[in-house]
């Protein structure tokens, strides 16, 4: 029985579960979207086997690997069995389609569990993503939402996405808000390989759409970088300027950051301290004192007027350089105006305008 599968065939499968048997560190660095990590070796165990391979040779490394994996196999196989969707199968991969994935597929086969080894492993998938991102072209337009911090760009995109419009939330893909406070409360930023894989999936999903809606971003978001191809399309795209009153902006940012745990408080303090070179030591100290006194509204207002607005300069923008300008004090009204514009741009094809 041939238990291997090509990447092209695997991607066409609709009832498969992807199982990544690499170490947790390898998985975190980059994996196939939707894959479940069921590692043969922990990070330390993988390191140990690598040292044995280098110092003593392949046979000794294999024997050590077998001694580590053998006690784990019953639990691993049971876990994989539970992951399989009804009528589905398992696609197992490692780095290059080598011994790790091959050994697990053989055991699954002995247990009558339908499983395939991905030819070329994760490396083949990574090449596939990079190649397709480089070659991808757009027949429609990229519509870029621009505007000052807190005006509601992300909220509007979510509102439109919920109504069925083709939205790519780049900050969500990057797990970062794209600012000096962008990582607060979010954990670890997405790696570039995982960001690119997620972006490709969204672009493939919207490949026939007349436009794609995104928020204006710099080339780097957290640890991830927007691919040159897509970033260039963003620069050429339609531009919508979103505006809102300072009061509304402050209120929206307070709602986003007010629910603070002790961990998040320290993250915010660290972020405030990082602004010392731009704001000066005196003003930074004043902001830290205000934050310590729970004067969050005062801190946010000062950051908007003294840091974010001068940094991005949207409040001084020439509105003639934008295809549409919308006030977003009322998000529903703003969304309605944007929908009218989109209907003229690409036709009323998304739920009669939402």
RAFENCOR-V838629 format. One record per residue. N is the residue number from 1. RES is the residue in one small letter. PSI is psi as a letter, one per 40 degrees, with the letter a starting at -180 (* if undefined). Layout:
n->[N,N]
res->[RES,RES]
psi->[PSI,PSI]
//
This chain:
n->[1,2,3,4,5,6,7,8,9,10,11,12,13,14,15,16,17,18,19,20,21,22,23,24,25,26,27,28,29,30,31,32,33,34,35,36,37,38,39,40,41,42,43,44,45,46,47,48,49,50,51,52,53,54,55,56,57,58,59,60,61,62,63,64,65,66,67,68,69,70,71,72,73,74,75,76,77,78,79,80,81,82,83,84,85,86,87,88,89,90,91,92,93,94,95,96,97,98,99,100,101,102,103,104,105,106,107,108,109,110,111,112,113,114,115,116,117,118,119,120,121,122,123,124,125,126,127,128,129,130,131,132,133,134,135,136,137,138,139,140,141,142,143,144,145,146,147,148,149,150,151,152,153,154,155,156,157,158,159,160,161,162,163,164,165,166,167,168,169,170,171,172,173,174,175,176,177,178,179,180,181,182,183,184,185,186,187,188,189,190,191,192,193,194,195,196,197,198,199,200,201,202,203,204,205,206,207,208,209,210,211,212,213,214,215,216,217,218,219,220,221,222,223,224,225,226,227,228,229,230,231,232,233,234,235,236,237,238,239,240,241,242,243,244,245,246,247,248,249,250,251,252,253,254,255,256,257,258,259,260,261,262,263,264,265,266,267,268,269,270,271,272,273,274,275,276,277,278,279,280,281,282,283,284,285,286,287,288,289,290,291,292,293,294,295,296,297,298,299,300,301,302,303,304,305,306,307,308,309,310,311,312,313,314,315,316,317,318,319,320,321,322,323,324,325,326,327,328,329,330,331,332,333,334,335,336,337,338,339,340,341,342,343,344,345,346,347,348,349,350,351,352,353,354]
res->[x,x,x,x,x,x,x,x,x,x,x,x,x,x,x,x,x,x,x,x,x,x,x,x,x,x,x,x,x,x,x,x,x,x,x,x,x,x,x,x,x,x,x,x,x,x,x,x,x,x,x,x,x,x,x,x,x,x,x,x,x,x,x,x,x,x,x,x,x,x,x,x,x,x,x,x,x,x,x,x,x,x,x,x,x,x,x,x,x,x,x,x,x,x,x,x,x,x,x,x,x,x,x,x,x,x,x,x,x,x,x,x,x,x,x,x,x,x,x,x,x,x,x,x,x,x,x,x,x,x,x,x,x,x,x,x,x,x,x,x,x,x,x,x,x,x,x,x,x,x,x,x,x,x,x,x,x,x,x,x,x,x,x,x,x,x,x,x,x,x,x,x,x,x,x,x,x,x,x,x,x,x,x,x,x,x,x,x,x,x,x,x,x,x,x,x,x,x,x,x,x,x,x,x,x,x,x,x,x,x,x,x,x,x,x,x,x,x,x,x,x,x,x,x,x,x,x,x,x,x,x,x,x,x,x,x,x,x,x,x,x,x,x,x,x,x,x,x,x,x,x,x,x,x,x,x,x,x,x,x,x,x,x,x,x,x,x,x,x,x,x,x,x,x,x,x,x,x,x,x,x,x,x,x,x,x,x,x,x,x,x,x,x,x,x,x,x,x,x,x,x,x,x,x,x,x,x,x,x,x,x,x,x,x,x,x,x,x,x,x,x,x,x,x,x,x,x,x,x,x,x,x,x,x,x,x,x,x,x,x,x,x,x,x,x,x,x,x,x,x,x,x,x,x]
psi->[h,h,f,i,h,i,d,d,d,d,d,e,h,e,f,i,h,h,h,h,e,i,i,d,d,d,d,d,d,h,i,h,h,e,i,h,h,g,h,d,i,i,d,d,d,d,d,d,d,d,d,d,d,d,d,e,i,d,d,d,d,d,d,d,d,d,d,d,d,d,d,d,d,d,d,d,d,d,d,d,d,d,d,h,i,h,e,a,a,h,h,h,i,a,d,e,f,a,d,d,d,d,d,d,d,d,d,d,d,d,e,f,h,h,i,i,h,h,h,e,a,d,d,d,d,d,d,d,d,d,d,d,d,d,e,h,i,h,d,a,i,h,h,h,h,i,i,i,h,e,e,f,d,d,d,d,d,d,d,d,d,d,e,e,i,g,h,h,g,d,d,d,d,e,f,i,e,f,i,d,e,d,e,h,e,e,b,h,i,i,i,d,d,d,d,d,d,d,d,d,d,d,d,d,d,f,d,e,i,e,i,h,h,i,i,h,i,i,d,h,h,b,e,i,h,h,i,d,d,d,d,d,d,d,d,e,i,i,h,h,h,h,i,i,i,d,d,d,d,d,d,d,d,d,d,d,e,d,g,h,i,d,d,d,d,d,d,d,d,d,d,d,d,e,e,d,d,d,e,i,d,d,d,d,d,d,d,d,d,d,d,d,e,f,g,d,d,d,d,d,d,d,d,d,d,e,c,d,d,d,d,d,e,d,e,e,i,h,e,e,e,i,d,i,h,h,h,f,d,h,d,d,d,d,d,d,d,d,d,d,d,d,d,d,d,e,i,g,e,g,f,f,e,*]
//
